[in-house]
Amino acid sequence: MRQLTEKWMKCSLEGIISSAEATGKALNEVKEAAEREEQAQGERAERAEKQRQVAAEEARNAEQQRQVAAEETRKADNLRNQVNELSQTAIAAQRGLAKQVDAEDTEPIGKLAGTVKQMLEDLADVIGQVAESADQFDEDSQVSSESVPALG
């Protein structure tokens, strides 16, 4: 019986060892699977963060483009208004130099408006001087014509 008991114990021990080895192997597999899952979660988190950064950068770029477009629109409107004013000034100049140009802008079109304003002012002065000279000439010629018959 002792042999039987020893044999039974040997079989039981071998079964326990085998079960322990199988359990250890299963635990290792579970541990490896958990490590792979943790690594995969880390990679997903990194991808999600990169996507968030890309989306944030795209949003910043879109806002910058919107601001640039708004500034360009403002400049275009300003330029259009100045060109319209210059056109109105040119039409007014044809009618008698009555239109005044507002020229306070430092942009090229504003400088042009300032130059046109100065030109119109100078032209108005010249026309005034010509008109005065014509009046003076007319007076002088009347005096001369009145004095010519008296000489004769």
C-alpha positions in Angstrom: 0.0 0.0 0.0 2.8 2.2 0.6 3.7 1.9 -3.0 0.3 2.8 -4.0 0.2 5.8 -1.8 3.6 6.9 -3.1 2.4 6.3 -6.7 -0.8 8.2 -6.0 1.1 11.1 -4.4 3.6 11.1 -7.3 0.7 11.4 -9.8 -1.1 14.0 -7.7 2.1 16.0 -7.4 2.8 15.7 -11.1 -0.8 16.9 -11.7 -0.4 19.8 -9.3 2.9 20.7 -10.9 1.4 20.5 -14.4 -1.6 22.6 -13.3 0.8 25.1 -11.7 2.8 25.3 -14.9 -0.4 25.7 -16.9 -1.6 28.4 -14.5 1.7 30.2 -14.7 1.7 30.0 -18.5 -1.9 31.4 -18.6 -0.9 34.2 -16.2 2.0 35.1 -18.4 -0.3 35.2 -21.4 -2.8 37.4 -19.5 0.1 39.7 -18.4 1.4 39.9 -22.0 -2.1 40.7 -23.3 -2.5 43.4 -20.7 0.8 44.9 -21.7 -0.2 44.9 -25.4 -3.5 46.5 -24.5 -1.8 49.2 -22.4 0.6 49.9 -25.3 -2.2 50.0 -27.8 -4.1 52.5 -25.5 -1.0 54.6 -25.3 -0.7 54.7 -29.1 -4.4 55.5 -29.4 -3.9 58.3 -26.9 -0.9 59.7 -28.8 -2.8 59.6 -32.1 -5.8 61.3 -30.5 -3.5 64.0 -29.1 -1.8 64.5 -32.5 -5.3 64.8 -34.1 -6.3 67.3 -31.5 -3.1 69.4 -32.2 -3.7 69.2 -35.9 -7.3 70.3 -35.5 -6.2 73.2 -33.2 -3.5 74.3 -35.7 -6.1 74.2 -38.5 -8.5 76.3 -36.4 -5.7 78.8 -35.8 -4.9 78.9 -39.5 -8.5 79.3 -40.4 -8.9 82.2 -38.0 -5.7 83.9 -39.4 -7.1 83.5 -42.9 -10.4 85.0 -41.8 -8.6 87.9 -40.2 -6.4 88.4 -43.3 -9.5 88.3 -45.5 -11.3 90.8 -43.3 -8.3 93.1 -43.4 -8.1 92.8 -47.2 -11.8 93.5 -47.5 -11.4 96.6 -45.3 -8.5 97.8 -47.4 -10.4 97.1 -50.7 -13.4 99.0 -49.4 -11.2 101.9 -48.3 -9.5 101.9 -51.7 -12.9 101.7 -53.5 -14.1 104.7 -51.5 -11.0 106.7 -52.2 -11.2 105.9 -55.9 -14.9 106.9 -55.9 -14.0 110.2 -54.2 -11.2 110.9 -56.7 -13.6 110.1 -59.5 -16.2 112.5 -58.1 -13.4 115.1 -57.7 -12.4 114.7 -61.3 -16.1 115.2 -62.4 -16.4 118.2 -60.1 -13.1 119.6 -61.5 -14.7 119.5 -64.9 -17.7 121.5 -63.5 -15.6 124.2 -61.8 -13.3 122.8 -59.1 -16.0 122.9 -56.4 -15.3 119.4 -55.0 -12.7 119.1 -52.2 -10.7 116.0 -51.7 -10.2 114.5 -48.2 -6.6 113.3 -48.2 -5.5 112.0 -44.8 -4.6 108.4 -45.7 -0.9 107.3 -45.9 -1.7 104.5 -48.3 -0.6 105.1 -52.0 -4.2 106.0 -53.0 -4.4 108.5 -50.1 -1.1 110.1 -51.2 -2.6 110.3 -54.7 -5.7 111.9 -53.3 -3.5 114.4 -51.5 -1.6 115.2 -54.7 -4.9 115.7 -56.6 -6.2 117.9 -53.8 -3.0 120.1 -54.0 -3.2 120.1 -57.8 -6.8 121.3 -57.7 -6.0 124.0 -55.1 -3.0 125.2 -57.3 -5.2 125.0 -60.4 -7.9 127.1 -58.7 -5.2 129.6 -57.7 -3.9 129.8 -61.3 -7.5 130.2 -62.6 -8.1 132.9 -60.1 -4.9 134.7 -61.1 -5.8 134.3 -64.8 -9.2 135.7 -64.1 -7.7 138.7 -62.2 -5.2 139.3 -65.0 -8.0 139.1 -67.5 -10.0 141.6 -65.5 -7.0 143.9 -65.2 -6.3 143.6 -68.9 -9.9 144.4 -69.6 -9.8 147.4 -67.4 -6.5 148.5 -68.9 -7.8 148.0 -72.5 -10.9 150.0 -71.7 -8.8 152.9 -70.3 -6.5 152.7 -73.3 -9.4 152.7 -75.7 -11.0 155.7 -73.9 -7.7 157.5 -74.0 -7.0 156.8 -77.7 -9.9 158.9 -79.1 -8.9 161.7 -76.8 -5.4 161.6 -78.4 -6.8 161.8 -81.9 
